[in-house]
Amino acid sequence: MNRITDKDLQAAVDRINRMLGMPMKPYEKDAEGRYHAQIGNFHLSHQYGGVCVHRMSNEDGGVSTPIMYAHVPKREAYEAIHAFIRGLEFSADVTRAREVAA
Protein backbone atom coordinates (compact mmCIF):
# COMPACT_ATOMS: atom_id res chain seq x y z
CA MET A 1 0.00 0.00 0.00
CA ASN A 2 1.53 3.30 -1.10
CA ARG A 3 1.81 6.19 1.28
CA ILE A 4 -0.63 9.05 0.63
CA THR A 5 1.15 12.40 0.52
CA ASP A 6 -0.05 16.00 0.68
CA LYS A 7 0.90 16.24 -3.00
CA ASP A 8 -1.46 13.33 -3.83
CA LEU A 9 -4.30 14.99 -1.94
CA GLN A 10 -3.67 18.40 -3.51
CA ALA A 11 -3.66 16.90 -7.00
CA ALA A 12 -7.04 15.28 -6.34
CA VAL A 13 -8.54 18.52 -4.96
CA ASP A 14 -7.15 20.45 -7.93
CA ARG A 15 -8.88 17.92 -10.19
CA ILE A 16 -12.22 18.62 -8.49
CA ASN A 17 -11.76 22.37 -8.97
CA ARG A 18 -10.96 21.87 -12.68
CA MET A 19 -13.89 19.48 -13.20
CA LEU A 20 -16.33 21.95 -11.66
CA GLY A 21 -14.78 25.11 -13.07
CA MET A 22 -14.01 26.46 -9.61
CA PRO A 23 -11.17 28.82 -8.63
CA MET A 24 -7.90 26.97 -8.05
CA LYS A 25 -6.89 28.98 -4.95
CA PRO A 26 -8.97 29.68 -1.82
CA TYR A 27 -7.81 33.32 -1.70
CA GLU A 28 -6.62 35.79 -4.32
CA LYS A 29 -4.83 39.06 -3.68
CA ASP A 30 -6.27 42.20 -5.30
CA ALA A 31 -4.29 45.13 -6.70
CA GLU A 32 -4.21 46.75 -3.26
CA GLY A 33 -2.77 43.64 -1.60
CA ARG A 34 -5.95 42.55 0.16
CA TYR A 35 -6.97 38.91 0.06
CA HIS A 36 -10.44 37.87 -1.09
CA ALA A 37 -12.07 34.48 -0.64
CA GLN A 38 -12.74 32.62 -3.90
CA ILE A 39 -16.25 31.24 -3.45
CA GLY A 40 -16.64 27.67 -4.65
CA ASN A 41 -12.96 26.70 -4.27
CA PHE A 42 -12.24 23.27 -2.80
CA HIS A 43 -9.08 23.19 -0.66
CA LEU A 44 -7.37 21.13 1.99
CA SER A 45 -7.40 21.87 5.70
CA HIS A 46 -4.84 20.24 7.99
CA GLN A 47 -5.66 20.04 11.68
CA TYR A 48 -5.47 17.59 14.57
CA GLY A 49 -3.07 15.42 12.57
CA GLY A 50 -5.70 14.86 9.88
CA VAL A 51 -6.98 16.33 6.63
CA CYS A 52 -10.37 17.66 5.55
CA VAL A 53 -11.64 19.10 2.29
CA HIS A 54 -13.25 22.51 2.71
CA ARG A 55 -15.27 24.41 0.13
CA MET A 56 -15.25 28.18 0.28
CA SER A 57 -18.85 29.22 0.96
CA ASN A 58 -18.85 32.98 1.22
CA GLU A 59 -16.80 36.12 0.70
CA ASP A 60 -15.86 36.23 4.39
CA GLY A 61 -13.98 32.91 4.17
CA GLY A 62 -16.66 30.65 5.60
CA VAL A 63 -16.40 27.02 4.52
CA SER A 64 -18.46 23.87 4.27
CA THR A 65 -17.25 20.27 4.36
CA PRO A 66 -19.08 18.56 1.48
CA ILE A 67 -16.88 15.49 1.17
CA MET A 68 -16.10 14.37 4.71
CA TYR A 69 -17.39 15.14 8.15
CA ALA A 70 -14.12 16.06 9.93
CA HIS A 71 -10.34 15.94 9.76
CA VAL A 72 -9.44 12.34 9.03
CA PRO A 73 -6.27 10.36 8.21
CA LYS A 74 -4.79 11.02 4.76
CA ARG A 75 -5.74 7.63 3.34
CA GLU A 76 -9.37 8.05 4.41
CA ALA A 77 -9.42 11.56 2.90
CA TYR A 78 -7.86 10.28 -0.34
CA GLU A 79 -10.49 7.55 -0.69
CA ALA A 80 -13.34 9.97 0.06
CA ILE A 81 -12.03 12.53 -2.44
CA HIS A 82 -11.74 9.90 -5.15
CA ALA A 83 -15.25 8.62 -4.42
CA PHE A 84 -16.46 12.21 -4.88
CA ILE A 85 -14.57 12.45 -8.19
CA ARG A 86 -16.14 9.19 -9.39
CA GLY A 87 -19.55 10.62 -8.51
CA LEU A 88 -18.81 13.76 -10.54
CA GLU A 89 -17.69 11.65 -13.49
CA PHE A 90 -20.82 9.49 -13.26
CA SER A 91 -23.03 12.57 -13.15
CA ALA A 92 -21.26 13.99 -16.23
CA ASP A 93 -21.75 10.67 -18.06
CA VAL A 94 -25.47 10.64 -17.25
CA THR A 95 -25.83 14.24 -18.41
CA ARG A 96 -24.07 13.46 -21.73
CA ALA A 97 -26.23 10.36 -22.24
CA ARG A 98 -29.41 12.39 -21.70
CA GLU A 99 -28.25 15.04 -24.15
CA VAL A 100 -27.53 12.42 -26.80
CA ALA A 101 -30.91 10.75 -26.23
CA ALA A 102 -32.80 14.05 -26.50
CORQUI-V270079 format. One record per helix or strand of 3 or more residues. SS is the DSSP state (alpha for helix, beta for strand). FROM is the first residue (numbers start at 1). TO is the last residue. If there is no record, write none. Layout:
BEGIN
ss: (SS	SS)
from: (FROM	FROM)
to: (TO	TO)
END
This chain:
BEGIN
ss: (alpha	beta	beta	beta	beta	alpha)
from: (6	27	35	42	50	74)
to: (20	29	37	47	56	101)
END
